[in-house]
């Protein structure tokens, strides 16, 4: 805890996030009090629900970083477990596919490997071991109905919920020369840029959105919202270069990559929801749906960001 508090740039980052939430709360309350009687309050109510949810998530995230790497690993392991549970509950599979040990094993092992810093096995454990284990386990059960479809669904869920998400706390283990002891900033940077890209795409879409990107998949996503959100979040990420081991130009490139991949993650998970016929993966987070509804963009952004940073900045 003391180590995190001794990092002034990390404190500044957290202070900026809290200040933004305070301003957002004030704006939300002002908009609510100025609503005309009988008017449609859906948009403003949704905004205030999102802000309240962000206060809760910010508090949880801050607590995990304050208790150090172990706390962050535990937090993301729980998030992965809950996300996998949401996914397995909603994606049509057979009864035998819902055995808890069948997939929770991979969640536990993935984060254990990060904890002991075994990068070689961490990078391939799920893509290789799960690829072999999942179809073999289904075959042993003797249930061959929709075999390939079921195996693919489970493998995708493990990859997204455990493998991809685990790359976010794995940033805490990177040994970047001249950046030792400040790795929590890198994780916070990823989360800020990724989540602000989501928020800004939503805001720009509401303000000037006209042309739909993929209306059958996500009716609210527009080209104007996408471009405005990506450019705004990229500018934010560039402005935060001082909290990272990157130059302003490198920060611009990496934040742009985070935004693009985050958009791809949101679009893919929206396509899955449309296929299943649901609006949200769950109701765990007020104003945001389920765990996967909030982490969908991070699922695609985290692994690419991790490996880019590791390749270019770790000797």
N, C-alpha and C positions, 0 to 999 in steps of 0.2 A: 504494500500500500504506500509506504513512504517513498519507494522508488518512483512510483507514478507521480506522486505529488511534487517530487523534486524536479520533474521535467517541466520547465515553464512553458515550452511550446505546446506540450500536450494539454496543460491547463488552459492555455489560450484557445486551443481548438475546442475543448469542452465548453469553455465560457461562450464561445461564438455560437455553438449549437444551442445552449441554454438561452442565450439572448434572442436567437431567432425564434425559439419556441415561445418566449415571453411576448415578443412582438406579434407572432401569429395568434396567440391566445387573445391578445387585446383586440386585434382586428376582427377575429371571429366573434367576440362578444359584442363589439360595436355593430357589426353587420346583423347580428341576431336581434339586438335591441331596436334597430332601425327598420326591421321588417314591417311591411304594411299588413294590417289584419286581413286575413283571407287569402294572402299571397302564398305561392308555392314555396315552402321552406326546405324542400328536399336537399338542394345543393348546399345551403348554408349549414343545415343540420349535419350533413355528411362531412363538411369541412371541419366543424367543431368536434365531431366524433373522431376524425383522423388526428386532430391536434391532441386530443386527450390520450389517444392511443400512443402517439409519439412521445408524450411525457413519460408514460409507463415504460416504453421500450428504451428510452434514453436512460432512465434510472437503472434498469436492469443491465444495460450495456456498460454504463459507468461503473456499476458495482463489480462487474466481472473483470474489468481492466484494473480496478483498484486492488483486487485481491491477487493480481498477477496472472501469469501464463496458465496456471492450473485452473483458475477461475474461468478464464476465457475458453479453455478447452472444454470444461464441464458445461458451460453455457451453450456452446455450439453443438456439443454432443446431445444435449437435451433437445435443442432445436431440431437437429437431424432426426432424432428418434420420433419426435412429435410429427414432423413433416412426413416421415416414412409411414407413420401410423395413419395420417390423413390420406395419403396416397393409396395405401393398400386397402383402406376401408372403402374408398370410392371407386377405384378402378376395378371393373368387373373381372374377377378371377374365380377359381374354384375353391371349395371349402378347405382343401388341404394346403392351399397356398398361403393361408393366413396364420400359420404357425409362427408364433412370436420369435422363437429361436432361429427360425429360417432366415430372417433378415436382420434382426437386432444384433446378431453376431458380427455382421460386417460393420455396423455403426460403432460398436464397442472397439473392435480391432483397429478400425481406421484411426480413431482418435488416440488409442493407445500407442500406435506406431508414431504418431506425431509427437506424443509426449516423450517418447524415448529417442526421438530424433532419428529414426531409421528411415531416411528419405527413400532409399532404393526400394524397399518393400512397400512403403506408404504410396509411392507413385504407381505401383502396378498391382497391388493386392486385389482391389476390387475389379479393375478392368480384366485381369487374368483369372484370379481365383473364383470370383463370382460368376464370370462367364462360363466356367467349367462346372461349378458347384450347383448353380440354380437349375439348369436343365437336367443334370444328373439326378438331383433330388426329386424333381417332378417325375422323371422316368421311373425311378425306384418305387414311387408311390403307386405306379400302375395305372394312373389316370391319364390317358392320352388324348382326351377330348380338348380341342383347341390348344394342343401342346405348344406349338411354336409361338402362338399369340400370347399365351400365359407366361412363357419363359421370357419373351421380349419385354412384356410389361413390367415384370418384376426386376429384370436387369436394368431397365431404364430408371425405375424408381430408386434402386440402390445407387446407381450412378449419380443421379441428380441430388437426392436427399442426403446421402452420406459422402460420396466421393467428392462431388463438386463443392458442396458447402464446407467440407473440412479444409479446403484450401484457404479459407478466410483466416481462421486462427493459426494455420500453418505459417502465415506471414510473421508471427511472433518468434519463429525459430530461425529466420534467415539471418546470417551473419554478414551484414553489409559493412565493409570497411568505413570507419569514421561515423557509423550510425549505431554502434553497439549501445544497448540499453534504451534505445528509443523506438523499438519495433512496434510498440503499441500505437504510435502515431500512424504507422503504415496501415494498420488494420482500421483505425478510425478514418483515415483518408479514403480508403476503399469504400467503406460504408457511407460516408458523407456524400461522395461523388455519385455513387450508385443510387442511393435513395433520393438525393436531390434531383437527379436526372428524371426519376419517376415522377416526382412532385411537379417539377417544372414542365415536363411534357403534358401533364394533366392541366396545369394552369394555362399554358399557351394554347392547348387544344380548346379549352373553355372560352378563351378570349378571342382567338382568331381562327380556330379550326374550321375548315370547310371541306377539304378533300380527304376522303377516307383512304386508309392504307390497305386494310383487309377487313372490310365491314362485316363479313360473315364470321370472322374469327374474333375480332375485338371492335365493336361498333364505335367506341369512343376514341380510337387511335386515328389521328389525322396527320397528314404530311406536315402541316403548319405546326402542330403540336410537337411532332417528332423533331423537326429541324430547330424550332425555338428552344425546346428542352435540352437537346444534345448540345447546341452551341452555348447555351447559358450555363449548363453544368460543366462543360469543358472549360469555360472561362473561369468558373469557380475553382475547379481543380487546378488550373494554371496559377490562379492567385494564391493557392495554398502550397505552392512549391517549397516555401520556406520551412514547412513542417516535415518535409520529406528529404530523402537523399538525392532527389532529382533536380536538374536545372529547370528553369521555366519552360523551355522547349520540350524537354523530356516529360515534364509533368503534363503539358498540353497533349502530347501524343498518347500518354497512358490514360489520362482522364477521358479523352475521346474514345479510346478503345473500351474502357469501362462502360461508357454510355451506350455505345453501339451494341455491345454484348448484353448489357442489361436489357435493352429493348428487345433483342432476340429472345432472351429468356422469358420475358413477359409475354411475348407473342406466342411462343411455343406452348407455354403453360395455359394460355387462354384457349389455344386450339384443343388441348386435352380436355379442358372444362366444357367446351362446346360439344366435343365428341361424346362426353359422358352425359351431357345435358344438365349441368349444374352452373350456378352463378359464382359460387365461392367454394374453395376446398374445405372450409370450416368456419366456425364462428368464435374462435379462441380470442381474437384480437378485435375489440370493438372498433367499427369503422373501417376495418381492413380485411375482414373475413378470417381465413385460417392462416396458419404458419406459412404454407406454401404461397399463399396470395401475397404475402409480404416479402418472402425470400426468393420469389421466382427470378427476378433480375439478378440477384446476387449469385444464384446457382450457376449462371453462365459466365458472369464477369469474374468471379473469384479465381477459378483455376487458371484462366488465361493470364490474368494480372499477376498471379503468384509466379507462374513459370517465366513470364517476361522479365519480372524483377530478378528472379533467381538467375536467369541466363545472362542478363546484361550487367547486373550489379554485384553478384556474389562470385568471388574468384574461384 
